[in-house]
Amino acid sequence: LGVFCVNSTGWQQQPQKHYGITSAISLASPRDIDHQYTDKLCDAMKPFGVFEDEEELNHRLAVLGKLNNFVKEWIAEISELKNLPPSAISCVGGKIFTFGSYRLGVHTKGADIDALCVAPRHVERTDFFQSFFEKLKQLEEIKDLRAVEDAFVPVIKFKFDGIEIDLLFARLALQSIPDNLDLRGDSILRNLDIRCIRSLNGCRVTDEILYLVPNKENFRLTLRAIKLWAKRRGIYSNMLGFLGGVSWAMLVARTCQLYPNAVAATLVHKFFLVFSKWEWPNPVLLKQPEESNLNLPVWDPRVNISDRYHLMPIITPAYPQQNSTYNVSTSTRSIMSEEFKYGLSVTDEILQGKAEWHRLFEPPNFFQKYKHYIVLTASASTEENHLEWIGLVESKIRVLVGNLERNEYITLAHVNPQSFPGSKENRNENDFVSMWFIGISFKKVENAESVNIDLTYDIQSFTDTVYRQASNINMIKDGMKIEATHVKKKQLHQYLPAELVQRKKRVTILSESVSESLHFSLIMTLYTKRYFFFLNKDVFFFCSSTPLSKQLFVETPPAPSMTCTVKDQGMSIPVIGSSKFHERHAF
């Protein structure tokens, strides 16, 4: 593609700069109507608090300025303790860099700030987690201070004058850290340990994304819209196998590269157009990967066999290139693909004047979408233990989703990223409880009178994984429990507020793959601790050769041959934290 201009010799084609690995799809300039649609898009987003006011923005800048000075002061003190000469101490420097949504310019009201403390070579990581941590304790403005030193990317978390900050640390192989230091060059990574490289990665990726988009303001407004849409539609969570902030930013950046002159309203529509038709697992790249002599592991399916199995690769543009979506599963990719198509249909109507922007941000009716759900409950006896426990449980939910996906009778396991507090009816009075809901779609069974679907192993292996991890890091405490319960759609009102489960509007984004002629029910035998979904074409009946202390099953439509039933809420999986569970699962 090129731009044509006229000179004395006639039409000549001038090379058009292109962004990314291909030339643009369209170089069309925005029309007046496109600007009008963009203004309406901004108005539709304002009620959701996506734009920060001037006062809060200035407050963030002031807090970051204080933190930057505080870091320089601490590094100077450490330098003096390590007997650096006064001439070196005066120029040793140190700097706070930001990354993530704040650095991209798309943070929302009340959002936290991702930041990085960069120090010279004589400042050790132990200094950061010891002396700097202790120095932070002395500041009156610092609240909720905690260090997570053994994390994959070690971090200190705190509130500074009301602003939440996650602060990483990187020690560079430099004598001093100047204020104008640029982290984009690969040479900055030389002679660094892997933890420092990981800590630097966030800043380097964020800066590279901003460098690779043709118009930063159009990119930012589009990204605000897409992030809001993803959160409202329940597909914003890297941890649970959807996409996180950096992945959404790279998809929007690629759209901007393909339509470099478009404004936000057009870019939102083109975003859905491009990615509803994207042929995964072809990767999304913002630039050609560059070779480096640092020999760090990078995403490369030609070399790394495991990379060939990534379902939805979106590759970070800074060296060492990584896939930011390695948590995506077959279910989450399917859900997101359907959402891209739905977003395209809605934005088609908006740009045709048949709908308003607020429709794009309407949440799906998750609790009307499926006939069967698994309710995952995590509880603890104190608030502090509960916060720690749910963090671990949530980080492992994708293990359960993966287990369910591998069951030959399950076509989709859809986890809702939002957690809910436990209802008073379903918990002990003094427990702190959180619940997650997983919608289940079953495979259509042809020419089968009955099929047993055993989920015992799927769920038990998940609970084993959570408990083992908690034991390994010495987290498990009395009162920490995890429980999984099967419920049908009509039973959700026992766990959730009526307004969530009684919406009349029907959203048909994902079609139910189970035949209406099949009735699904659940059998639990407390004696044998085996759990089955029982499928029967015409009627439901019990079939067991072992003594049962009690039989429970989910309500089904009346069946002619059903003579005696004992009805209950659903299926309960072994509870982690109970004495019986600990006896059977000692590690």
C-alpha positions in Angstrom: 0.0 0.0 0.0 1.2 3.5 -0.6 0.2 7.1 -0.8 -0.2 8.8 -4.2 0.8 12.4 -4.7 1.0 14.7 -7.7 4.2 16.4 -8.9 5.3 18.0 -12.2 5.7 14.6 -13.8 2.3 13.2 -12.8 1.2 10.7 -10.3 3.9 9.0 -8.2 3.6 6.5 -5.4 5.3 7.5 -2.2 6.2 4.7 0.3 3.9 4.7 3.2 5.4 3.9 6.6 3.8 0.8 8.0 3.7 -0.5 11.5 4.1 -4.1 12.5 4.9 -7.1 10.4 2.6 -6.2 7.5 1.4 -3.2 5.7 -1.9 -1.6 6.7 -5.3 -2.9 5.7 -6.7 0.6 5.3 -5.2 4.1 5.3 -8.5 5.8 5.2 -8.8 9.0 7.2 -11.6 9.5 9.6 -14.9 11.1 8.5 -16.9 13.5 10.6 -19.4 10.7 11.4 -16.5 8.7 12.8 -15.5 11.5 15.2 -19.2 11.7 16.3 -19.3 8.0 17.0 -16.1 8.4 19.0 -17.6 11.2 21.1 -20.6 9.0 21.8 -18.3 6.1 22.8 -16.6 8.4 25.3 -19.9 9.4 26.8 -21.0 5.7 27.1 -17.8 4.8 29.0 -17.9 7.7 31.5 -20.5 6.1 33.9 -18.1 3.2 34.4 -15.3 5.3 35.9 -12.8 4.6 33.2 -11.6 8.2 33.1 -9.6 9.7 36.0 -10.2 13.3 37.0 -7.4 15.9 37.2 -7.2 15.9 41.0 -6.6 12.1 41.2 -4.2 12.2 38.3 -2.1 14.9 40.1 -2.3 12.9 43.3 -0.7 9.9 41.5 2.0 12.1 40.1 2.8 13.5 43.5 2.9 10.0 45.1 5.2 8.7 42.4 7.5 11.7 42.8 7.8 11.1 46.5 8.5 7.4 46.0 11.2 8.2 43.4 12.9 10.6 45.8 12.6 8.0 48.6 14.3 5.4 46.4 17.2 7.7 45.6 17.6 8.5 49.3 17.6 4.8 50.2 20.2 3.9 47.5 22.5 6.7 48.7 22.2 5.4 52.2 23.0 1.8 51.1 26.0 3.1 49.0 27.4 4.9 52.1 27.0 1.7 54.2 28.9 -0.2 51.4 31.8 2.3 51.6 31.4 3.9 48.2 33.3 7.2 48.0 31.3 10.4 48.5 31.9 11.4 44.8 30.2 8.2 43.7 27.4 8.4 46.2 26.4 11.9 44.9 25.6 10.6 41.5 24.6 7.0 42.2 21.0 7.7 41.2 18.2 5.2 41.2 14.8 5.5 39.5 11.1 4.5 39.6 9.7 3.3 36.3 6.0 2.5 35.8 4.4 -0.1 33.5 1.0 -1.7 32.9 -2.2 0.3 32.6 -0.8 3.4 34.3 2.2 3.6 31.9 -0.1 2.9 28.9 -2.3 5.8 30.0 -5.5 3.7 30.4 -5.7 3.2 34.2 -9.2 3.7 35.8 -10.3 5.5 38.9 -8.8 3.9 42.0 -6.6 1.5 40.0 -3.2 0.4 41.4 0.1 1.4 39.9 2.7 -1.2 38.7 6.1 0.2 39.3 9.8 -0.9 39.1 12.7 0.2 41.3 15.9 0.2 39.3 19.1 0.3 41.3 22.9 0.2 40.4 25.0 -3.0 40.6 26.1 -2.7 44.2 22.5 -2.7 45.6 21.4 -6.3 46.2 17.9 -7.8 46.0 18.3 -8.7 49.7 18.8 -4.9 50.4 15.5 -4.2 48.7 13.5 -6.8 50.7 15.2 -5.9 54.0 16.5 -2.4 54.4 14.1 -0.8 51.9 11.2 -2.7 53.3 12.1 -1.5 56.8 12.5 2.1 55.6 9.0 2.0 54.1 7.7 0.9 57.5 8.8 4.2 58.9 6.8 6.3 56.5 3.5 7.5 57.9 1.8 7.5 54.5 2.6 3.7 54.0 -0.2 1.3 54.8 -0.9 -2.5 54.1 2.8 -3.1 53.6 3.7 -6.7 52.6 6.5 -8.4 50.8 6.1 -11.4 48.4 9.8 -12.4 48.0 9.2 -16.0 46.8 6.8 -15.1 43.9 7.7 -15.8 40.3 8.3 -12.0 40.0 9.1 -10.9 43.6 7.2 -7.8 44.7 6.6 -5.4 47.6 2.9 -4.3 47.9 1.7 -1.3 49.8 -0.6 1.7 49.8 1.2 5.1 49.6 -1.1 7.9 50.6 -4.1 5.9 49.5 -2.6 4.7 46.1 -2.0 1.0 45.8 1.4 0.2 44.4 3.1 -3.1 43.4 6.8 -2.4 43.4 9.3 -4.7 41.6 13.1 -4.6 41.8 15.8 -4.8 39.2 19.6 -4.4 39.7 21.4 -3.4 36.6 25.1 -3.9 35.8 25.7 -0.2 35.9 27.6 2.0 38.4 24.8 4.6 38.5 21.2 5.0 37.3 20.7 8.3 35.5 17.3 10.0 35.3 17.2 9.6 31.5 17.9 5.9 31.5 16.1 4.1 28.6 15.1 0.4 29.3 14.2 -0.5 25.7 17.7 -1.5 24.6 18.5 -5.2 24.9 22.0 -4.5 26.1 20.5 -3.4 29.4 19.8 -7.2 30.1 23.5 -8.2 30.0 24.8 -10.0 33.1 21.5 -9.9 34.9 19.9 -12.7 36.9 16.6 -14.1 35.7 14.5 -12.4 38.4 15.8 -9.0 37.3 15.1 -9.8 33.7 11.5 -10.8 34.6 11.1 -7.6 36.6 12.3 -5.5 33.7 10.0 -7.2 31.3 6.8 -5.3 32.2 8.4 -1.9 31.5 10.1 -3.0 28.4 7.0 -4.6 26.9 4.8 -1.5 27.8 7.3 0.9 26.3 7.6 -1.2 23.1 3.9 -1.3 22.7 3.6 2.5 22.9 6.5 2.8 20.4 4.9 0.5 17.9 1.4 2.2 17.6 0.9 4.9 15.0 -1.3 7.2 17.2 -1.1 6.9 21.0 -4.3 8.8 21.8 -6.4 6.7 19.5 -4.7 3.6 20.9 -5.5 4.6 24.5 -9.1 5.4 23.9 -9.7 2.2 22.0 -7.9 0.2 24.7 -10.1 1.7 27.4 -13.2 0.6 25.4 -11.9 -2.9 24.8 -10.8 -3.4 28.4 -14.2 -2.2 29.7 -15.9 -4.5 27.2 -13.8 -7.5 28.3 -14.4 -6.9 32.0 -18.1 -6.5 31.5 -18.4 -9.6 29.3 -16.4 -11.7 31.9 -13.3 -12.5 29.8 -10.7 -10.3 31.5 -8.5 -12.6 33.6 -5.1 -14.0 32.7 -5.1 -16.1 35.8 -8.3 -17.9 34.8 -7.3 -18.5 31.2 -8.8 -15.5 29.5 -6.6 -12.4 28.6 -5.0 -10.0 30.9 -4.3 -6.3 30.4 -1.1 -6.6 28.4 -2.7 -9.2 26.0 -5.7 -6.9 25.3 -3.2 -4.0 24.8 -1.3 -6.0 22.2 -4.5 -7.0 20.3 -5.6 -3.3 20.2 -2.1 -2.2 19.2 -2.2 -4.7 16.3 -5.5 -3.3 15.2 -4.1 0.2 15.3 -1.2 -0.9 13.1 -3.6 -2.3 10.5 -5.8 0.9 10.5 -3.2 3.6 11.4 -5.4 6.6 10.6 -8.6 5.4 12.2 -10.2 7.0 15.3 -11.4 5.0 18.3 -15.0 4.2 17.2 -13.7 2.7 14.0 -10.8 0.9 15.7 -13.2 -0.8 18.2 -15.3 -2.1 15.3 -12.1 -3.2 13.3 -10.8 -4.9 16.5 -13.8 -7.2 16.4 -13.6 -7.6 12.7 -10.0 -8.7 12.8 -10.1 -11.0 15.7 -13.5 -12.6 15.0 -11.8 -13.9 11.8 -8.3 -14.5 13.2 -7.2 -18.1 12.5 -5.8 -19.2 15.8 -3.2 -20.5 16.7 -1.5 -18.2 14.2 0.4 -15.8 16.6 -0.3 -12.1 16.9 3.0 -10.2 16.5 3.6 -6.4 16.8 7.1 -6.7 15.2 9.4 -9.3 13.8 11.2 -11.1 16.6 14.8 -9.9 16.8 17.8 -12.1 17.4 20.0 -11.4 20.3 23.2 -12.8 21.6 22.0 -13.1 25.2 20.8 -16.7 24.8 17.6 -16.1 26.8 14.6 -18.5 26.3 12.1 -17.0 23.8 8.8 -18.1 22.3 9.7 -20.1 19.2 7.6 -23.1 18.1 10.3 -24.1 15.6 12.6 -24.8 18.5 10.3 -25.3 21.6 7.9 -28.2 21.2 5.7 -26.9 24.1 5.2 -23.6 22.2 3.4 -25.6 19.4 0.6 -26.4 21.8 -0.3 -22.8 22.7 -3.8 -22.1 21.6 -4.0 -18.4 21.2 -0.4 -17.0 21.1 0.0 -13.2 21.5 3.7 -12.5 21.6 5.3 -9.7 23.6 7.4 -7.3 21.4 10.4 -6.9 23.7 13.2 -9.4 24.0 13.0 -12.1 25.4 9.7 -12.5 23.5 7.1 -14.6 25.4 3.6 -15.7 24.8 1.4 -13.7 27.2 -1.6 -16.1 26.8 -0.1 -19.5 27.8 -3.0 -20.0 30.2 -5.7 -20.0 27.5 -7.5 -23.3 27.2 -9.8 -24.7 24.6 -12.9 -23.5 26.6 -11.7 -20.0 27.2 -10.5 -19.6 23.6 -14.0 -20.8 22.4 -15.7 -18.3 24.7 -13.5 -15.4 23.6 -14.0 -16.3 19.9 -17.8 -16.2 20.4 -17.5 -12.9 22.2 -15.5 -11.4 19.3 -18.3 -12.4 17.0 -20.9 -10.9 19.3 -18.9 -7.7 19.6 -18.7 -7.5 15.8 -22.5 -7.9 15.4 -23.1 -5.2 18.1 -20.7 -2.7 16.6 -22.0 -3.3 13.1 -25.4 -2.2 14.4 -23.9 0.8 16.3 -22.2 2.1 13.2 -25.4 1.6 11.2 -27.3 3.8 13.7 -29.4 0.8 14.9 -27.9 0.6 18.4 -26.1 2.7 21.0 -22.7 2.1 22.5 -24.0 1.2 25.9 -25.2 -2.1 24.4 -21.6 -3.2 23.8 -21.0 -3.0 27.5 -24.1 -5.0 28.6 -22.9 -8.1 30.7 -23.9 -11.5 29.5 -26.4 -13.5 31.5 -24.0 -16.1 32.6 -26.4 -17.7 35.1 -29.0 -18.3 32.4 -26.6 -19.7 29.8 -26.0 -23.2 31.1 -28.1 -26.0 32.5 -25.4 -27.3 34.9 -22.9 -25.5 37.1 -20.2 -26.4 39.5 -20.0 -24.1 42.5 -16.5 -23.9 43.9 -16.4 -22.6 47.5 -13.3 -21.5 49.4 -13.7 -20.7 53.1 -11.5 -19.8 56.0 -12.1 -18.9 59.7 -10.4 -15.4 59.6 -10.4 -12.6 57.1 -6.6 -12.6 56.8 -6.5 -16.4 56.1 -9.4 -16.1 53.7 -7.6 -13.5 51.5 -4.5 -15.7 51.4 -6.5 -18.9 50.7 -8.7 -17.5 47.9 -5.6 -16.1 46.2 -4.2 -19.7 46.0 -7.5 -21.3 45.1 -8.2 -18.8 42.3 -4.7 -19.3 40.8 -5.5 -23.0 40.5 -9.1 -22.9 39.1 -7.7 -23.2 35.5 -6.4 -26.7 36.6 -10.0 -27.7 37.4 -11.1 -26.3 34.0 -8.4 -28.2 32.2 -9.4 -31.4 34.0 -13.1 -30.9 33.0 -12.1 -30.2 29.4 -10.3 -33.5 29.2 -13.4 -35.4 30.2 -14.7 -36.9 26.9 -18.3 -36.0 27.7 -17.7 -32.3 28.4 -17.5 -29.8 25.5 -17.1 -26.6 27.5 -16.2 -25.5 31.0 -16.8 -21.8 31.4 -15.6 -20.2 34.6 -17.0 -16.8 35.6 -14.0 -14.6 36.6 -16.1 -12.8 39.2 -16.2 -14.4 42.7 -19.2 -14.0 45.0 -19.5 -14.0 48.8 -21.0 -17.1 50.3 -24.7 -16.9 51.2 -25.6 -17.2 54.9 -27.6 -20.3 54.3 -24.6 -22.2 52.8 -21.9 -21.4 55.3 -21.0 -21.4 59.0 -21.8 -18.1 60.7 -18.1 -17.2 61.5 -16.6 -18.3 58.2 -15.3 -16.0 55.4 -16.4 -17.5 52.1 -15.9 -16.9 48.4 -17.6 -18.8 45.5 -16.8 -19.2 41.8 -19.2 -20.7 39.3 -18.3 -22.9 36.3 -20.9 -23.5 33.6 -20.8 -26.9 32.0 -21.8 -28.0 28.5 -22.1 -31.7 27.7 -21.4 -33.6 24.6 -24.5 -34.8 22.7 -24.7 -38.5 23.1 -26.0 -40.4 20.0 -27.9 -43.7 20.2 -27.1 -44.2 23.9 -29.6 -45.4 26.4 -27.5 -44.2 29.3 -24.0 -42.8 30.0 -22.2 -42.4 33.3 -20.0 -39.3 33.6 -17.7 -39.7 36.5 -16.1 -36.4 37.7 -14.5 -37.9 40.8 -11.0 -37.9 39.4 -11.4 -34.5 37.7 -12.3 -32.7 40.9 -10.3 -34.8 43.3 -7.0 -34.1 41.4 -7.8 -30.4 41.5 -8.4 -30.4 45.3 -5.2 -32.4 45.7 -3.3 -29.8 43.6 -4.5 -27.0 45.8 -3.9 -28.7 49.0 -0.4 -29.9 48.0 0.6 -26.3 46.9 -0.7 -25.0 50.3 1.3 -27.6 52.1 4.5 -26.9 50.2 4.4 -23.2 51.0 3.2 -23.7 54.6 -0.1 -21.9 54.0 -2.6 -24.4 55.2 -4.3 -23.4 58.5 -7.2 -24.7 60.5 -10.5 -23.7 58.9 -9.3 -23.5 55.3 -11.6 -25.5 53.2 -12.5 -26.0 49.5 -15.7 -27.6 48.3 -17.2 -28.2 44.9 -21.0 -28.6 44.5 -23.0 -29.5 41.4 -26.2 -27.5 40.9 -28.7 -27.1 38.1 -29.7 -23.6 36.8 -32.9 -23.6 38.8 -31.0 -24.1 42.1 -28.7 -21.1 41.6 -31.1 -18.8 43.6 -29.9 -20.7 46.7 -26.4 -19.3 46.3 -26.9 -15.9 44.5 -29.1 -12.8 44.7 -32.3 -13.0 42.8 -31.4 -10.2 40.4 -28.4 -12.2 39.1 -30.3 -15.4 38.3 -33.8 -14.1 37.3 -32.9 -11.9 34.3 -35.5 -12.4 31.6 -33.3 -11.3 28.7 -31.8 -14.2 26.9 -28.3 -14.0 25.5 -27.4 -16.7 23.0 -23.7 -16.3 22.6 -22.8 -19.9 23.2 -25.2 -22.6 22.1 -26.0 -25.4 24.4 -24.6 -28.5 22.8 -26.7 -31.0 24.8 -29.8 -32.4 23.2 -33.1 -31.2 24.8 -34.3 -34.8 24.9 -31.7 -35.9 27.4 -32.2 -35.4 31.1 -29.1 -34.9 33.2 -29.0 -35.9 36.8 -26.4 -36.6 39.4 -25.9 -39.5 41.8 -23.7 -39.3 44.8 -23.0 -42.3 47.0 -21.7 -41.2 50.4 -20.5 -44.7 51.1 -18.3 -45.1 48.1 -17.4 -41.4 47.5 -18.0 -41.8 43.8 -19.8 -39.1 41.8 -21.6 -39.6 38.5 -23.6 -37.6 36.0 -26.2 -40.1 34.8 -27.6 -39.6 31.3 -30.7 -41.4 30.3 -32.6 -40.9 27.1 -36.1 -41.4 28.5 -36.2 -41.8 32.3 -33.9 -41.3 35.3 -33.2 -44.3 37.6 -30.7 -45.4 40.2 -28.2 -48.1 39.4 -25.8 -49.1 42.2 -24.3 -52.3 43.5 -22.9 -50.8 46.7 -24.7 -50.0 50.0 -25.8 -46.4 50.1 -26.2 -44.5 53.3 -28.0 -41.8 51.4 -28.7 -41.2 47.7 -28.8 -37.6 46.4 -29.7 -36.4 43.0 -30.5 -33.1 41.3 -34.2 -32.6 40.3 -35.2 -33.7 36.9 -38.4 -33.6 34.9 -40.9 -36.2 36.2 -40.4 -39.7 34.8 -43.0 -42.4 34.6 -40.9 -45.1 36.1 -39.6 -43.0 39.0 -41.1 -44.5 42.2 -39.0 -43.1 45.1 -36.6 -40.2 45.3 -34.7 -38.3 47.9 -34.0 -34.8 46.7 -31.1 -32.6 47.8 -29.1 -29.5 46.7 -26.6 -31.3 44.6 -23.2 -33.0 44.8 -20.6 -32.3 47.4 -17.0 -33.1 46.8 -14.5 -34.0 49.6 -13.7 -30.9 51.7 -10.1 -29.9 52.0 -9.3 -29.1 55.6 -11.6 -31.8 57.0 -10.0 -34.5 59.2 -11.1 -37.3 56.8 -9.5 -35.5 53.9 -6.2 -35.0 55.7 -6.1 -38.7 56.7 -6.4 -39.8 53.1 -4.2 -37.0 51.6 -1.1 -36.7 53.7 1.9 -35.3 51.8 
